Amino acid sequence: MAKEFDEVEYTKADLATWKQVLSYMKGERRDVILLFVSVITLAILDTIYPKLNGIVIDKYVLTGNLEQLPLFAGIYLAFIALFGFIVWTFILLSDRLQLSISYQIRKDGFKKLQELSFSFYDTSSVGWLLSRLTSDTNRIGGILSWGLTDAIWGSMVMFFVTISMFMMNWKLALITIAVLPILAVVSYYFQTRILKQYRCVRKMNSKITGAFNEGITGAVTTKTLVTEEDNLEEFSHLTREMRDGSVRASVINAIYYPIIVALGSVGVALIINVGGMDVFNGDLSYGDLVVFLSYATLFYDPIRTIANLLTRFQDAQASAERVISLINTESDIIDRPDVIEKYGQIGNLKKENWEPIKGDIELIDVGFHYKTGEKVMEHMNLKIEAGNSIAIVGPTGSGKSTIVNLICRFYEPTSGQILIDGVDYRERTQEWLHSHLGYVLQTPQLFSGTIKENIRYGKLDATDEEIIEAAKLVNAHEFISHYPDGYDTVIGEGGSGLSTGQKQLISFARALIADPAILILDEATASIDIETEKLIQDAIQVLLKDRTSFIIAHRLSTIVNADQILLLKNGEIAEKGTHAELIAQKGDYYQLYMGQFEKIK
């Protein structure tokens, strides 16, 4: 489960993780440079601003000489205009940088999800994945844009202010910076505790996102089983844990920030005391004292900003570790470099080098077991000629779906070979094989959009005429035409508004328009009523024509015309032959078929 990612304990910032995260800024080099320039310029202007106020006090307010005040006012207005322009620039650049980084991370994350094998999705929850590509990605984009901006601004302000203070009065400058060591100790103490709470909150957020997803997708099951109250209690438990963790983090923050403010206020009070005495003694002007008080406030503001940034960084650290762990996840099925060089990969397919698939398939001494060590099959041998239809039957757990998933290379055999047209399919890329596959599931997956778009999903460049022709061939055209908008009828996620049979016919049209060399029908008729089954059977015959096909079925009446029927038991082929041959043997297949026949009678 996603637990394997979320329960890892982290103790410090991972430099390798942040090095990879920072690499997303390389493509935005121009904006990054302009942002740094604007932030440093802003820090310089922030340092100059109090000096202008000091000049006004000493030169104009105390002396009463207003002769050059209009000129100074003009300079002051120009300064404010420049200040405003620089602020606008860095806000614009920070926002743009955040959006660009988030976009690149999401794109890489989604690309990785397309590449990962079935086994990854067997052990990763939807909620975990959604959290990684949404809230965690936003948090990383924010820390790389606004976080770095705040860090650079704060560091530069402290640097320039420190220089200015020592140039004006070294004694008051030392008083101002004397608070720094205490602030550093306090910050380290609180930040480690804040980090721990934030990571707990992030883990709970992933679980809550998963619970939301399961609650929405499983709403019908929840209502039919009347488990609303149990689900609500479980969800309430999750949200309470997240609330408690968030409250604990807030309590620590609520203690931390007043301490920071109080320490800064102590520094300001000491400046007022010592600086006030210097003013009375004539060692310091009123204007310089005001400048120093402004500098003290300005000096402690970046400290608070950087302290807050450390908190955000700790939170972002957890997010970065999770997102990078996803992006760096290695698929269980990886094409060799020389194979990729010839045939390409996702994002750079070299279809001109792809050989056509005839459809001959051979399994040679194939074995397979899951990562847990559980053996599913051993020494499986099977030869299938192109264009033949193979029906696979057997009890639950006998290996029906496994053998099909191995042939489709959704999993790879742990021993032995699978040949496609006489060549080990590992000599070709996954995309080469998958582009020649058609797969129809028991519960067809339809997407939000029009019926036309759902059929076109099988062949993105299909014309409207091809879509209509495919629908006609699988008996879907008639019911589609009954809708006022026909093929432009909008259906909801999962095909809401359509019957199970209608969804299946649309999925058949989608498979047919792709014209696959190898077709998989996985319990495609299991949820169909008897009346609709005739339409489905006619559609299946159209789909099976002139292509190698595999039909996984429990309803044996749907496979009597298959060229070959395999009865699996415990990962082995117990019986093999045509329907007539297996009936004549009067073995397990005969018993299964007659048992279903008696039920129908």
VOFI-326367 format. One line per 5 residues: number of its first residue (from 1); their letters; for each residue x, y, z of C-alpha. Coordinates in Angstrom, 2 decimals, always signed. Layout:
// residues N
NUM	A	X Y Z; ... .
//
This chain:
// residues 601
1	MAKEF	+0.00 +0.00 +0.00; +0.96 +3.67 -0.06; +1.99 +3.04 +3.49; +5.39 +1.90 +2.30; +6.06 +5.50 +1.17 .
6	DEVEY	+4.35 +7.42 +3.96; +5.73 +5.60 +6.98; +9.38 +6.32 +6.19; +10.91 +8.40 +8.96; +12.98 +11.43 +7.89 .
11	TKADL	+15.42 +13.13 +10.19; +17.08 +15.86 +8.12; +16.97 +17.58 +4.78; +18.00 +15.27 +1.96; +20.43 +17.19 -0.25 .
16	ATWKQ	+20.02 +14.73 -3.13; +16.26 +15.27 -3.07; +16.60 +19.05 -3.14; +19.23 +18.91 -5.85; +16.72 +17.09 -8.05 .
21	VLSYM	+13.94 +19.49 -7.05; +16.10 +22.53 -7.82; +16.84 +21.12 -11.28; +13.28 +22.13 -12.24; +14.45 +25.75 -12.13 .
26	KGERR	+16.95 +25.23 -14.95; +14.33 +25.63 -17.64; +13.29 +28.96 -16.11; +16.80 +30.43 -15.96; +15.83 +33.87 -17.37 .
31	DVILL	+13.01 +34.32 -14.86; +15.19 +33.07 -12.02; +17.95 +35.58 -12.83; +15.48 +38.46 -13.17; +13.81 +37.42 -9.91 .
36	FVSVI	+17.11 +37.37 -8.02; +18.09 +40.78 -9.44; +14.72 +42.29 -8.50; +14.83 +40.83 -4.97; +18.38 +42.08 -4.34 .
41	TLAIL	+17.38 +45.49 -5.70; +14.39 +45.48 -3.35; +16.68 +44.66 -0.41; +18.88 +47.63 -1.30; +15.84 +49.92 -1.55 .
46	DTIYP	+14.57 +48.61 +1.81; +17.93 +49.58 +3.32; +17.91 +53.05 +1.74; +14.32 +53.87 +2.74; +14.97 +54.48 +6.49 .
51	KLNGI	+17.94 +56.69 +5.58; +15.60 +58.94 +3.60; +13.39 +59.31 +6.65; +16.42 +60.14 +8.78; +17.47 +62.84 +6.31 .
56	VIDKY	+13.99 +64.39 +6.43; +14.13 +64.58 +10.24; +17.66 +65.94 +10.57; +17.74 +68.26 +7.53; +14.18 +69.57 +7.33 .
61	VLTGN	+12.06 +68.80 +10.42; +14.56 +69.80 +13.15; +16.11 +72.70 +11.26; +12.87 +74.11 +9.87; +14.66 +74.68 +6.53 .
66	LEQLP	+12.06 +73.79 +3.88; +13.81 +75.41 +0.92; +14.88 +72.14 -0.75; +11.96 +70.07 +0.54; +10.04 +70.05 -2.82 .
71	LFAGI	+13.13 +68.66 -4.58; +13.54 +66.03 -1.91; +9.83 +65.19 -2.15; +10.25 +64.60 -5.90; +13.19 +62.28 -5.27 .
76	YLAFI	+11.14 +60.53 -2.58; +8.20 +59.98 -4.98; +10.55 +58.63 -7.67; +12.01 +56.28 -5.06; +8.53 +55.05 -4.09 .
81	ALFGF	+7.62 +54.53 -7.78; +10.79 +52.47 -8.32; +10.05 +50.55 -5.13; +6.53 +49.74 -6.35; +7.79 +48.64 -9.77 .
86	IVWTF	+10.35 +46.28 -8.23; +7.71 +44.78 -5.91; +5.36 +44.24 -8.90; +8.21 +42.61 -10.85; +9.21 +40.11 -8.18 .
91	ILLSD	+5.57 +39.18 -7.43; +4.97 +38.54 -11.13; +8.17 +36.51 -11.54; +7.57 +34.52 -8.34; +4.06 +33.56 -9.40 .
96	RLQLS	+5.23 +32.61 -12.87; +8.10 +30.56 -11.49; +5.78 +28.74 -9.07; +3.32 +27.84 -11.84; +6.09 +26.70 -14.20 .
101	ISYQI	+7.77 +24.48 -11.58; +4.46 +22.94 -10.51; +3.62 +22.28 -14.16; +6.93 +20.53 -14.83; +6.73 +18.39 -11.69 .
106	RKDGF	+3.13 +17.37 -12.44; +4.07 +16.54 -16.01; +6.98 +14.35 -14.91; +4.82 +12.73 -12.25; +2.02 +11.96 -14.69 .
111	KKLQE	+4.54 +10.68 -17.26; +5.94 +8.35 -14.61; +2.44 +7.07 -13.84; +2.04 +6.18 -17.53; +5.30 +4.22 -17.46 .
116	LSFSF	+4.83 +2.25 -14.26; +3.67 -1.35 -14.43; +0.53 -2.94 -12.96; +2.41 -4.03 -9.84; +2.90 -0.39 -8.80 .
121	YDTSS	-0.84 +0.24 -8.87; -1.39 -2.99 -6.94; +0.39 -1.39 -3.97; -0.40 +2.35 -4.30; -3.63 +4.00 -3.26 .
126	VGWLL	-5.35 +6.60 -5.43; -5.41 +9.02 -2.51; -1.63 +8.81 -2.10; -1.06 +9.53 -5.79; -3.55 +12.42 -5.87 .
131	SRLTS	-1.88 +14.07 -2.89; +1.54 +13.81 -4.49; +0.46 +15.48 -7.75; -1.73 +18.17 -6.18; -1.02 +19.57 -2.71 .
136	DTNRI	+2.58 +18.30 -2.48; +3.44 +19.65 -5.92; +1.94 +23.06 -5.07; +3.96 +23.14 -1.87; +7.22 +22.44 -3.70 .
141	GGILS	+6.47 +25.09 -6.34; +5.74 +27.59 -3.58; +8.94 +26.91 -1.64; +11.10 +27.15 -4.79; +9.59 +30.45 -5.86 .
146	WGLTD	+8.29 +32.42 -2.87; +10.44 +30.53 -0.40; +13.72 +31.28 -2.16; +12.57 +34.84 -2.82; +11.94 +35.38 +0.90 .
151	AIWGS	+15.24 +33.73 +1.83; +17.29 +35.86 -0.57; +15.43 +39.05 +0.36; +15.82 +38.37 +4.08; +19.52 +37.50 +3.79 .
156	MVMFF	+20.30 +40.54 +1.64; +18.36 +42.93 +3.88; +20.20 +41.66 +6.94; +23.53 +41.97 +5.09; +22.96 +45.53 +3.84 .
161	VTISM	+21.37 +46.69 +7.10; +24.26 +45.26 +9.11; +26.79 +47.14 +6.97; +24.80 +50.38 +7.27; +24.44 +50.03 +11.05 .
166	FMMNW	+28.17 +49.47 +11.61; +28.95 +52.44 +9.40; +26.63 +54.62 +11.51; +27.25 +53.36 +15.07; +29.10 +50.14 +15.86 .
171	KLALI	+27.84 +50.03 +19.45; +24.15 +50.04 +18.50; +24.90 +47.61 +15.67; +26.34 +45.08 +18.14; +23.28 +45.43 +20.37 .
176	TIAVL	+21.03 +44.73 +17.36; +22.82 +41.54 +16.27; +23.43 +40.27 +19.82; +19.98 +38.65 +19.81; +20.84 +36.44 +16.80 .
181	PILAV	+22.43 +33.45 +18.66; +19.42 +33.19 +20.98; +17.06 +33.34 +18.01; +19.02 +30.56 +16.27; +18.81 +28.22 +19.28 .
186	VSYYF	+15.10 +28.89 +19.80; +14.39 +28.39 +16.10; +16.21 +25.05 +15.94; +14.38 +23.77 +19.03; +10.92 +24.61 +17.73 .
191	QTRIL	+11.49 +23.76 +14.05; +12.34 +20.12 +14.74; +9.06 +19.72 +16.63; +7.06 +21.56 +14.01; +8.54 +19.30 +11.29 .
196	KQYRC	+7.41 +16.16 +13.13; +3.82 +17.41 +13.37; +3.70 +18.55 +9.74; +4.79 +15.13 +8.51; +2.07 +13.46 +10.53 .
201	VRKMN	-0.44 +15.89 +9.02; +0.80 +15.11 +5.49; +0.37 +11.37 +6.08; -3.15 +11.86 +7.34; -3.96 +14.14 +4.39 .
206	SKITG	-3.03 +11.33 +1.99; -5.30 +8.92 +3.84; -8.16 +11.43 +3.84; -7.78 +12.03 +0.10; -7.94 +8.26 -0.42 .
211	AFNEG	-11.03 +8.06 +1.78; -12.68 +10.81 -0.26; -11.93 +8.91 -3.46; -13.24 +5.61 -2.11; -16.31 +7.29 -0.64 .
216	ITGAV	-17.24 +8.84 -4.00; -16.40 +5.90 -6.27; -17.92 +3.38 -3.86; -21.06 +5.37 -3.01; -23.42 +2.83 -4.59 .
221	TTKTL	-21.82 -0.08 -2.74; -21.90 +1.89 +0.51; -25.62 +2.53 +0.18; -26.51 -1.01 -0.84; -24.59 -2.42 +2.14 .
226	VTEED	-25.94 +0.31 +4.46; -22.45 +1.10 +5.77; -22.79 +4.89 +5.74; -22.51 +5.18 +9.51; -19.41 +2.97 +9.70 .
231	NLEEF	-17.76 +4.88 +6.85; -18.59 +8.19 +8.50; -17.07 +7.03 +11.77; -13.90 +5.85 +10.04; -13.64 +9.11 +8.11 .
236	SHLTR	-14.30 +11.13 +11.26; -11.44 +9.25 +12.96; -9.07 +10.21 +10.11; -10.12 +13.87 +10.12; -9.83 +14.01 +13.92 .
241	EMRDG	-6.27 +12.73 +13.73; -5.41 +15.30 +11.07; -7.12 +18.06 +13.08; -5.26 +17.07 +16.25; -1.93 +17.01 +14.40 .
246	SVRAS	-2.64 +20.41 +12.84; -3.64 +21.86 +16.21; -0.44 +20.55 +17.79; +1.61 +22.18 +15.03; -0.35 +25.42 +15.45 .
251	VINAI	+0.21 +25.39 +19.22; +3.95 +25.04 +18.73; +3.88 +27.85 +16.17; +1.78 +29.97 +18.53; +4.49 +29.60 +21.19 .
256	YYPII	+7.37 +30.01 +18.78; +6.48 +33.24 +16.99; +5.72 +35.34 +20.11; +9.14 +34.32 +21.46; +10.76 +35.52 +18.23 .
261	VALGS	+8.82 +38.80 +18.39; +9.66 +39.25 +22.08; +13.37 +38.74 +21.47; +13.24 +41.28 +18.65; +11.41 +43.71 +20.92 .
266	VGVAL	+14.15 +43.33 +23.54; +16.68 +44.38 +20.92; +14.61 +47.42 +19.98; +14.20 +48.39 +23.64; +17.98 +48.25 +24.20 .
271	IINVG	+18.52 +50.45 +21.14; +16.01 +52.99 +22.46; +17.75 +53.00 +25.85; +21.36 +53.22 +24.63; +20.58 +55.29 +21.53 .
276	GMDVF	+18.40 +57.71 +23.52; +21.31 +58.38 +25.90; +23.60 +59.00 +22.91; +21.11 +61.52 +21.51; +21.01 +63.41 +24.82 .
281	NGDLS	+24.82 +63.34 +24.96; +25.04 +64.65 +21.40; +26.75 +61.52 +20.07; +23.80 +60.57 +17.84; +21.29 +62.65 +15.89 .
286	YGDLV	+17.54 +62.24 +16.21; +17.37 +61.18 +12.57; +20.01 +58.47 +13.06; +18.16 +57.13 +16.11; +14.98 +56.85 +14.02 .
291	VFLSY	+17.01 +55.14 +11.28; +18.42 +52.68 +13.81; +14.98 +51.88 +15.19; +13.77 +51.29 +11.62; +16.84 +49.15 +10.93 .
296	ATLFY	+16.24 +47.09 +14.07; +12.66 +46.38 +12.99; +13.83 +45.75 +9.44; +16.62 +43.48 +10.74; +14.27 +41.35 +12.86 .
301	DPIRT	+11.55 +41.11 +10.19; +13.74 +38.97 +7.89; +14.62 +36.80 +10.89; +10.92 +36.14 +11.45; +10.48 +35.64 +7.70 .
306	IANLL	+13.37 +33.18 +7.52; +12.11 +31.41 +10.66; +8.72 +31.05 +9.00; +10.48 +29.89 +5.84; +12.26 +27.19 +7.84 .
311	TRFQD	+8.87 +25.93 +8.98; +7.59 +25.95 +5.39; +10.79 +24.30 +4.24; +10.35 +21.49 +6.76; +6.82 +20.94 +5.47 .
316	AQASA	+8.03 +21.13 +1.87; +10.83 +18.68 +2.70; +8.26 +15.98 +3.43; +6.41 +16.86 +0.21; +9.61 +16.84 -1.84 .
321	ERVIS	+10.64 +13.45 -0.50; +7.28 +11.96 -1.44; +7.05 +13.54 -4.90; +10.63 +12.66 -5.81; +10.10 +9.12 -4.49 .
326	LINTE	+7.25 +8.83 -7.00; +9.19 +10.34 -9.91; +12.21 +8.12 -9.14; +10.16 +4.93 -8.77; +11.53 +2.32 -11.12 .
331	SDIID	+9.03 +0.29 -13.10; +9.19 -3.47 -12.74; +9.14 -3.67 -16.53; +11.93 -1.72 -18.23; +12.94 -1.93 -21.87 .
336	RPDVI	+16.64 -2.40 -22.62; +18.57 +0.70 -23.82; +19.25 -0.84 -27.25; +15.53 -1.63 -27.67; +14.58 +1.95 -26.72 .
341	EKYGQ	+17.21 +3.28 -29.12; +15.52 +1.48 -32.00; +11.84 +1.70 -31.13; +11.69 +4.81 -28.91; +9.69 +5.31 -25.73 .
346	IGNLK	+6.82 +7.44 -24.40; +7.38 +10.98 -25.62; +9.72 +9.89 -28.42; +8.19 +6.91 -30.22; +9.94 +5.71 -33.38 .
351	KENWE	+6.94 +4.13 -35.04; +8.72 +4.00 -38.38; +10.80 +1.13 -36.94; +7.85 -0.81 -35.54; +7.25 -4.17 -37.19 .
356	PIKGD	+3.61 -5.13 -37.79; +2.17 -7.85 -35.57; +0.79 -10.95 -37.22; -0.47 -12.48 -33.97; +1.43 -15.75 -33.44 .
361	IELID	+2.02 -16.20 -29.70; +4.07 -18.81 -27.87; +4.74 -19.32 -24.17; +7.90 -21.34 -23.52; +8.36 -22.75 -20.01 .
366	VGFHY	+6.85 -19.60 -18.50; +6.77 -19.14 -14.75; +5.51 -16.24 -12.68; +5.36 -15.24 -9.04; +4.53 -12.00 -7.28 .
371	KTGEK	+7.04 -9.96 -5.27; +5.69 -11.55 -2.13; +6.98 -14.89 -3.45; +3.53 -16.32 -4.12; +3.78 -18.63 -7.13 .
376	VMEHM	+1.04 -18.33 -9.73; +2.30 -20.59 -12.50; +5.30 -22.70 -13.45; +6.51 -24.30 -16.70; +3.58 -23.01 -18.76 .
381	NLKIE	+3.85 -23.95 -22.46; +1.34 -22.79 -25.03; +1.35 -22.09 -28.75; -1.33 -19.96 -30.44; -1.62 -19.35 -34.16 .
386	AGNSI	-2.45 -15.91 -35.49; -6.17 -15.26 -35.88; -7.25 -17.93 -33.39; -9.64 -17.24 -30.53; -8.61 -18.72 -27.19 .
391	AIVGP	-11.09 -19.00 -24.34; -9.70 -19.28 -20.81; -11.87 -20.69 -18.03; -11.29 -21.94 -14.53; -12.02 -21.24 -10.88 .
396	TGSGK	-11.07 -17.99 -9.16; -7.31 -17.78 -8.57; -6.47 -20.33 -11.25; -4.34 -17.83 -13.22; -6.75 -16.71 -15.97 .
401	STIVN	-6.01 -12.99 -15.70; -2.34 -13.63 -14.97; -1.70 -15.48 -18.21; -3.40 -12.70 -20.20; -1.51 -9.97 -18.32 .
406	LICRF	+1.74 -11.78 -19.05; +0.92 -12.01 -22.75; +0.07 -8.28 -22.75; +3.33 -7.59 -20.88; +1.54 -5.84 -18.05 .
411	YEPTS	+3.69 -8.22 -16.02; +6.78 -10.07 -17.18; +7.46 -13.78 -16.61; +9.92 -14.51 -13.84; +11.19 -17.42 -15.91 .
416	GQILI	+10.82 -18.61 -19.49; +9.96 -16.66 -22.64; +6.94 -15.25 -24.43; +7.31 -14.95 -28.18; +5.26 -12.68 -30.43 .
421	DGVDY	+5.60 -13.71 -34.07; +8.61 -15.83 -33.10; +10.50 -13.03 -31.29; +10.87 -12.61 -27.51; +8.65 -9.63 -26.79 .
426	RERTQ	+11.41 -8.13 -24.63; +13.21 -7.49 -27.92; +10.52 -4.87 -28.60; +9.27 -1.96 -26.49; +6.18 -2.11 -24.33 .
431	EWLHS	+4.59 +0.64 -26.44; +5.05 -1.45 -29.60; +3.05 -4.32 -28.08; +0.46 -2.22 -26.26; -0.32 -0.22 -29.41 .
436	HLGYV	-1.45 -3.49 -31.03; -3.64 -4.56 -28.10; -7.37 -4.19 -27.58; -8.62 -4.79 -24.04; -12.29 -4.93 -23.01 .
441	LQTPQ	-12.97 -5.28 -19.29; -15.97 -6.62 -17.41; -16.64 -3.08 -16.17; -15.80 -0.82 -19.12; -13.97 +2.40 -18.30 .
446	LFSGT	-15.64 +5.35 -19.97; -14.53 +8.95 -19.51; -16.34 +12.24 -19.06; -17.12 +13.63 -22.50; -19.20 +12.71 -25.51 .
451	IKENI	-19.90 +9.23 -26.81; -17.93 +10.14 -29.91; -14.87 +11.12 -27.85; -15.05 +7.87 -25.89; -15.03 +5.78 -29.07 .
456	RYGKL	-12.29 +7.93 -30.61; -10.13 +7.23 -27.56; -9.20 +3.95 -29.29; -7.85 +5.84 -32.30; -7.29 +9.53 -31.73 .
461	DATDE	-7.15 +10.44 -35.41; -10.34 +8.53 -36.32; -12.85 +10.40 -38.50; -16.52 +10.74 -37.60; -17.34 +8.28 -40.38 .
466	EIIEA	-14.98 +5.67 -38.92; -16.54 +6.15 -35.47; -20.07 +5.65 -36.81; -19.00 +2.60 -38.85; -17.37 +1.00 -35.78 .
471	AKLVN	-20.51 +1.65 -33.73; -22.68 +0.07 -36.41; -20.52 -3.04 -36.58; -20.90 -3.68 -32.83; -24.64 -2.84 -32.73 .
476	AHEFI	-24.15 +0.41 -30.79; -25.35 +2.81 -33.50; -29.05 +2.22 -32.89; -29.17 +3.19 -29.22; -26.74 +6.08 -29.77 .
481	SHYPD	-28.98 +7.48 -32.52; -31.95 +7.53 -30.14; -30.30 +10.28 -28.09; -31.20 +13.84 -29.21; -27.52 +14.73 -29.58 .
486	GYDTV	-26.53 +11.32 -30.98; -22.79 +10.79 -30.90; -22.33 +14.23 -29.30; -24.30 +13.14 -26.23; -22.29 +13.99 -23.11 .
491	IGEGG	-21.88 +11.18 -20.60; -20.56 +11.49 -17.07; -17.48 +9.92 -15.53; -17.64 +6.13 -15.76; -20.46 +6.34 -18.34 .
496	SGLST	-23.15 +7.48 -15.89; -26.52 +7.58 -17.63; -25.79 +4.47 -19.73; -26.75 +0.88 -19.00; -24.03 -1.72 -18.49 .
501	GQKQL	-24.77 -3.19 -21.93; -24.55 +0.21 -23.61; -21.25 +0.95 -21.92; -19.93 -2.40 -23.10; -21.00 -1.78 -26.70 .
506	ISFAR	-19.22 +1.59 -26.67; -16.09 -0.08 -25.31; -16.36 -2.67 -28.11; -16.58 +0.12 -30.69; -13.53 +1.74 -29.11 .
511	ALIAD	-11.60 -1.54 -29.31; -12.70 -2.19 -32.90; -11.73 +1.27 -34.20; -8.18 +0.70 -32.91; -7.99 -2.43 -35.12 .
516	PAILI	-5.77 -4.37 -32.67; -3.83 -7.44 -33.72; -4.43 -9.01 -30.29; -7.74 -8.69 -28.48; -8.50 -9.42 -24.82 .
521	LDEAT	-12.07 -9.83 -23.56; -11.91 -10.08 -19.77; -15.34 -11.23 -18.50; -16.85 -8.89 -21.09; -20.28 -10.53 -20.84 .
526	ASIDI	-20.36 -11.29 -17.11; -22.59 -8.34 -16.17; -24.85 -8.40 -19.24; -28.49 -9.43 -19.09; -29.73 -12.24 -21.36 .
531	ETEKL	-31.59 -9.83 -23.66; -28.50 -7.72 -24.28; -26.25 -10.77 -24.57; -27.34 -11.45 -28.17; -26.20 -7.96 -29.22 .
536	IQDAI	-22.96 -8.43 -27.29; -22.30 -11.85 -28.83; -22.83 -10.47 -32.34; -20.46 -7.61 -31.49; -17.87 -10.06 -30.16 .
541	QVLLK	-17.92 -12.06 -33.38; -17.15 -8.86 -35.28; -14.31 -8.08 -32.89; -12.79 -11.57 -33.08; -12.68 -11.72 -36.86 .
546	DRTSF	-9.12 -12.10 -38.25; -7.33 -11.30 -35.01; -5.70 -13.30 -32.21; -8.03 -13.08 -29.24; -8.29 -14.23 -25.65 .
551	IIAHR	-11.65 -14.54 -23.92; -11.80 -14.92 -20.15; -15.29 -16.11 -19.29; -17.35 -17.67 -16.54; -20.46 -17.87 -18.71 .
556	LSTIV	-19.43 -20.87 -20.82; -22.24 -20.44 -23.34; -20.34 -17.42 -24.69; -17.22 -19.37 -25.68; -18.55 -22.46 -27.43 .
561	NADQI	-17.30 -21.15 -30.80; -13.73 -20.47 -29.62; -10.98 -22.15 -31.64; -9.45 -23.45 -28.44; -10.54 -23.56 -24.80 .
566	LLLKN	-8.08 -23.71 -21.91; -9.24 -24.89 -18.50; -6.80 -23.67 -15.85; -6.27 -25.14 -12.42; -3.69 -23.81 -9.95 .
571	GEIAE	-1.76 -22.05 -12.70; -1.63 -25.08 -14.98; -3.52 -26.08 -18.12; -5.70 -28.96 -16.91; -7.67 -29.38 -20.15 .
576	KGTHA	-7.29 -28.01 -23.68; -9.34 -28.36 -26.85; -12.45 -27.19 -28.68; -15.82 -27.11 -26.98; -16.85 -30.37 -28.64 .
581	ELIAQ	-13.58 -32.09 -27.72; -13.79 -31.06 -24.07; -17.43 -32.08 -23.80; -16.49 -35.49 -25.25; -13.75 -35.89 -22.61 .
586	KGDYY	-16.36 -35.46 -19.87; -13.80 -33.91 -17.54; -13.92 -30.74 -15.44; -15.00 -28.57 -18.37; -17.90 -30.91 -19.06 .
591	QLYMG	-18.95 -30.73 -15.42; -18.78 -26.91 -15.43; -20.73 -26.60 -18.66; -23.43 -29.06 -17.71; -23.76 -27.41 -14.32 .
596	QFEKI	-24.44 -24.04 -15.94; -26.73 -25.65 -18.49; -28.82 -27.21 -15.73; -29.09 -23.84 -13.96; -30.35 -22.22 -17.17 .
601	K	-32.95 -25.01 -17.57 .
//
